[in-house]
Amino acid sequence: MEHTPVDYETVKRVIGSYNLPDFGKATIREVVAISGQLEQETKTEFIHMEMGVPGLPPAQTGVDAEIEALKNGIASIYPNINGLQALKEEASRFIKAFINIDVAPEGCVPVTGSMQGTYASFLTCGQCMDGKDTILFIDPGFPVQKQQITVMGYNYVSFDVYDYRGEKLSGILESYLSKGNIAAMVYSNPNNPAWFCLTNSELKIIGEMATRYDTIVIEDLAYFAMDFRKSLGKPFQPPYQASVANYTDLYILQISGSKAFSYAGQRIGITAISDKLYHRAYSGLTNRYGGGTFGTVYIHRVLYALSSGTSHSAQYALAAMFKAASDGTFDFVSEIKEYGRRAAKLKEIFTRHGFRIVYDLDLDEPIADGFYFTIAYPGMSGGELMERLIYYGVSAIALSTTGSCQEGLRACTSFIKPNQYALLDERLELFEKNHPIPSPKP
């Protein structure tokens, strides 16, 4: 039995109590629960890298606007299901300022975070046309989105884009879309968990394929403008956040307040539906609802059934943050660059102790340092590595749970504290000593 920072027998007992046949398939919440229980029982500080939760203070601009709205009695009034008009207008302006795309205010719809936005989008897309009942995931991706598909009883297919970057993306998309059953395809950009960023040429391929096969693209921009290799924080000036919206009219953008504005607790975001898609009538929607367009069904049928609107006061907060960002008085990108600084330090520590970065390149360019990064260790599967690191007080999730075909872990930078860099270095030094990397055969 090896010497580990967290008591070996306690870890073994706690993990066993969760009755997980394959620890590598543990959900984010299960890993959080296990690491939290061990931290409490053993009084050993854990380095938590499993949860993608903002680790910075919320934007004060939003807090002040929400407090003011609450003081004015807004909590007693149901929000308009279409959304606060000021928020819709500021969302449209924000999209123009930072993506350089025109989306009418009517298509900018408040949602209780991108989680609800994607759920409602999947649900509506899957009802548009008979025979188009499957969602295509360009993986790796956010595991809970597949859970959403399972909850609503839809079908999904997926592929790991690791081996299909650049022009190769065209062929793999063709193989799926040509079957005629794909209602929508979804991806995140920057990517959760791998943090690569699809290039404009790749987004053009996705957009052109979507138009050719009449398939809706759901672009999850949860980590808006967080490709810190580029100066994306200047409103109405290039460079802009890359988006498929430049290459097709069949798109839905999910813009979250959670990460860019550190406003996760209030569950607020925007679903932005392209003008053309918003006004398009689909036979499936007409048959089911008796009429309406994609946009009106999305709002007045699906969202209304799900929540009857989005937190009223939080809409005032998001409107204020969008306005300040577009006015140039709130440099939200500079504030969240802290995640990039943390990632650079963490990656240096991991790689110095024998780990490698799994998703390391955007074609021929090193990926950005940001909210997430991916790690692997020679000779270990992702599940094995995840379990072994628990004994060293380091918790992360296996890439296999994200749809990735690569062996390794997703690590999040958001909860890292200043004192933990030295602690991580010390623990990984012991890990490396206890798990020596075999010398390559001559």
Residue, then its C-alpha position, 0 to 999 in steps of 0.5 A: m500500500e503506497h503512502t498517499p496524502v489522503d488516507y488510503e483506506t478511507v479513500k477506498r472505503v468512501i469510493g466503495s460506498y458509492n457502488l460505482p461499477d466504473f469510477g471513470k464514469a462517475t458524474i461531476r456531482e458524484v466526484v464532487a460528493i466523494s471529494g467533499q466527503l473525503e475532505q471532511e472526514t480526513k481534514t485534508e485540503f483537496i484541490h478541486m478541479e472537477m466543477g466548472v463553477p466561476g471562481l471570481p466575484p460577480a460583476q458589480t454592474g449586474v449586482d447593482a442593477e439587480i438590487e435596484a430592480l428589487k428595491n423597485g418591487i420587481a420581485s412581485i411582478y411576473p416577467n414578460i415571457n418574451g423577456l424584458q425589452a431593455l434586455k432584448e435590445e441590449a443583447s442584440r447590441f452586445i451580439k453586434a458589438f462582440i460578434n459583429i452579427d445582426v440578430a433582431p431584439e425579438g430573437c434574443v430571448p432570456v433563459t434561466g442559463s444556457m442549460q434551459g436555453t439548450y434544453a428548449s432548443f433541443l426540444t423545439c428543433g426535434q419537433c420541426m420536421d418528421g424524420k429529423d429526430t436526432i441531435l448530433f454532438i460535435d464532441p467532446g462536450f458538456p455531459v449534461q446536454k446528453q442527459q437533457i436529450t435522454v430526459m426528453g426521449y430524443n436520439y443523439v449521435s456524436f463523434d470526437v472531433y480530435d481526429y477531424r480538425g480542419e478540412k477533415l471536418s467536412g467528411i465526418l459531418e457529411s457522413y452524419l448529415s447525409k442520412g437526413n435524420i439530424a435535426a440539429m448539431v451542437y458544440s461549444n466554442p471555446n470547447n468544454p472540456a478541451w478548450f480548443c477553439l474551432t477556427n473560422s474555416e471550420l465554422k464555415i464548414i459547419g455553416e455550409m453543411a447546415t445550410r446544405y442539409d437544412t440542419i439547425v446549429i446550436e452554438d454554445l458560447a458559455y465561455f464567450a470571448m475567453d480565447f485569450r490569445k486574441s484581444l476580444g474585449k473591445p466592442f465594435q472592433p475586430p477581432y470578434q468572437a468567432s461564430v457559425a452565424n457568419y456562415t449560415d442563417l440556421y443558428i441558435l446562439q447560447i450566451s450565458g451570464s455565468k462565466a463571462f460575467s461570473y453571474a452563475g448563481q442567478r441563472i440568466g442567459i440569452t438564447a439568440i435565434s437568427d432572424k431567418l430561423y425565428h420567422r420560419a414556419y415548420s410543418g412539424l410545429t404547425n401540426r403539433y401546435g396549430g401554427g406559429t414560427f420557430g421563434t414564437v413556438y420556442i418562446h410561447r409554447v416551449l419556454y412558457a411550459l418550462s418556466s413561465g419566464t426567467s428571473h425578473s430581477a436577473q434580467y435587469a442585471l444582464a441588461a446592465m452588464f450587456k450595456a456596460a460591455s457594449d458601451g466600453t465601460f465594463d471590460f469583462v474580458s480583462e477580469i476573466k483573464e485570471y483563468g488563463r493565468r491559473a491555467a498556465k501555472l497549473k499546466e506547467i506543474f502537471t507537465r513537469h511531473g510527467f503529465r501531458i496535455v491531451y487536446d494541445l493544439d488548434l490545428d498547428e497553434p497551441i490552445a489558449d490557457g483558460f477555464y479548462f485544460t486536459i491532462a493524461y498520464p502515461g500508462m493510465s486510462g482516464g478512469e484509473l487516473m481520476e481514481r488515483l489522483i483522489y488519493y492525492g487530494v486532486s479531483a477532476i473528471a474523466l474525458s470519457t464522460t464528455g464524449s471524448c475518445q481520448e484517455g485523460l481528465r478535464a481539469c477546471t481552473s476556477f477553484i484554484k487558490p493561491n496557496q494550492y500551486a505549491l501544494l499541487d506541486e508537492r503532491l504531484e511530485l509524490f504521485e510521480k515517485n509512486h507511479p514512475i513512467p516506464s522508460p521507452k523500449p530501445 
